[in-house]
Amino acid sequence: MAKYMDWLSTLGSSAISPANPLKNTNTINPDGSVTPGSTTTMSGYTIIKADSIDAVLSIAQACPFLDIGGSLEVSELMKMPG
């Protein structure tokens, strides 16, 4: 956790919404049934402001969560009309 917090601190003001853990996750399966838990072992999100998706990918590649076998998904946040 200390390495993760150190990594977050290197993001400075580009981390608009850092370290948002998710809890009480349930998975809704294709047949509509609900399974308690997630398909991942740990989940959460951080919103990062950057000039390009490549810049964010580079930032994410330095995340220490990867050092313990974790994986990250990086997506672009879309603004909805209205």
C-alpha positions, 0 to 999 in steps of 0.5 A: 500500500505504501508503494501505491500511495507513493505512486499516487503522490507522483501523479500530482494534480493530474490525479483528479479523483485518486484511489476510489475503492469499490466494495459490495460488488455483485456480478450480474451474469448473462442469464440475469442471475446475481453472484456476490463478488467481482470477477477481479480480486480488487477493484477501484478507480482513479481518474487521471487528466492527461493530454493523450491515452498514451500518456495515461498508459505510460502512467498506469504502467508504473503502478505498483499494483502490477508488481503483485500480479494485478492488472489495470484497465485504462479507458477514456472518460466520455462526457455525455450530452446534457 
